[in-house]
Amino acid sequence: ELVGKLGLPESYIGSPLGLLISERKIISTPLYNKAALLIYPDGKLDIKRVTSASGITISEGNTSIELSKENYNVNKPGDRPCYYDLLYPQHEIKGNGRIILRLAGNVVKEIIETKERENVEIMPVGLTLSFDKSNFPASFAVIDKELLIQVKGYEEVLHAVEAGPLLVDDGELSLNMETEGWKTRNSIRTQAARLDYTDMRGPKIAVGLDPSGNLVVLTINGRIRESVGANHIDMAEILIELVFVNSIVSTAVPISFIFAGLCPFTLIRCLFWL
C-alpha cells in the first residue's frame, strides 16, 4: 500500500519503518524520535523514545565509518560524510556532486551520483547517507547490500521494536506527537491510518511496564475505526490509573481484548461494542 502511495520501487516492499533489533543486530535504525520496547540480555524491559541523532557506525567487511552527532541532518555538509533521518526538516538534501545512498532498514536500496547544484529527495522509508566522492566507501556501492549498523546508546540492547506513541513515562501522561515526529510530513505520508490524531477512537493495543518491570498488554476492541473504542489519551489514563510507569501504543487493529499480567491470576476484559 505504502509503496504504491509513495511511488517507490517494489524492492521497498516489507521495509521496516523504525527501530528493529534482533539478537543485538540492528535491522532498522530509529527514523524519528518515537517510542520502542527494549529488551536487554538480563531480561530487563524498558519503554522509551529512541533516536539516531547521537551518532551511528556503519560497517561492511573491513570498512567502518563512524558518524557522530555533528554529521547528523547537516544542511551544509562540505566534504564530510553525513546521515539524515526523517526528522530532517527539508524534503531534499544537497547533492552537489556527492554520492547519496538510500537505505531501507540496513539494506542499500538506491545509489545516486549527483551533479553540481542537484538536490535529492528524502524518501520516508529509511536513513539517507551522503558522501563526498573522495571519501565514498566503494564496498557500500552494491544494491541490496546489507550493512552492519550500530546506533550510539543501544549497544547493549538484545531485542527492540519501535511502536509508539509513548503514552506514559514515569507514571505520568507523556503523549507528545510533535516531539516524536508523528506530525512531520514524512511520518504522515507513511501512516496507513492517522495515528497522530490523539482524539481518534477505535481499536487500540498498548503495552506497559508496572513498577516491578513486568510487561502488561491492554487491548480495546472498537469494531469500527473512528467510532467507539479508545483514543490515545484514554489508553494512557487507564494505564496510569492501574499504576504503570511506562507504556506505548503498539498498533491499532480490531482484536477483542486482553488485559493480562496486572498481578497473578488477574485478567480483565476490556470490550467496547456497538
C-alpha positions, 0 to 999 in steps of 0.5 A: 500500500505504502509503496504504491502511495509513495511511488517507490520501487517494489524492492521497498516492499516489507521495509521496516519503518523504525527501530528493529533489533534482533539478537543485538543486530540492528535491522532498522535504525530509529527514523524519528524520535518515537517510542520502542520496547527494549529488551536487554540480555538480563531480561530487563524491559524498558519503554522509551523514545529512541533516536539516531541523532547521537551518532551511528557506525556503519560497517561492511567487511573491513570498512567502518565509518563512524558518524557522530552527532555533528554529521547528523541532518547537516544542511551544509555538509562540505566534504564530510560524510553525513546521515539524515533521518526523517526528522530532517526538516527539508524534503531534499538534501544537497547533492552537489556532486556527492554520492547519496545512498538510500537505505531501507532498514540496513539494506542499500536500496538506491545509489545516486551520483549527483551533479553540481547544484542537484538536490535529492529527495528524502524518501520516508522509508529509511536513513539517507547517507551522503558522501563526498566522492573522495571519501565514498566507501566503494564496498557500500556501492552494491544494491541490496547490500546489507550493512552492519549498523550500530546506533550510539546508546543501544549497544547493549540492547538484545531485542527492540521494536519501535511502536509508539506513541509513548503514552506514559513515562514515569507514571505520568501522561507523556503523549507528545506527537510533535516531539516524536515526529508523528506530525512531520510530513514524512511520518504522515505520508507513511501512516496507513491510518492517522495515528497522530490524531490523539482524539481518534477512537477505535481499536487500540493495543498498548503495552506497559511496564508496572513498577516491578518491570513486568510487561502488561498488554491492554487491548480495546476492541472498537469494531469500527475505526473512528467510532467507539473504542479508545483514543490515545489519551484514554489508553494512557489514563487507564494505564496510569490509573492501574499504576504503570510507569511506562507504556506505548501504543503498539498498533491499532487493529480490531482484536477483542481484548486482553488485559493480562499480567496486572498481578497473578491470576488477574485478567480483565476484559476490556470490550467496547461494542456497538 
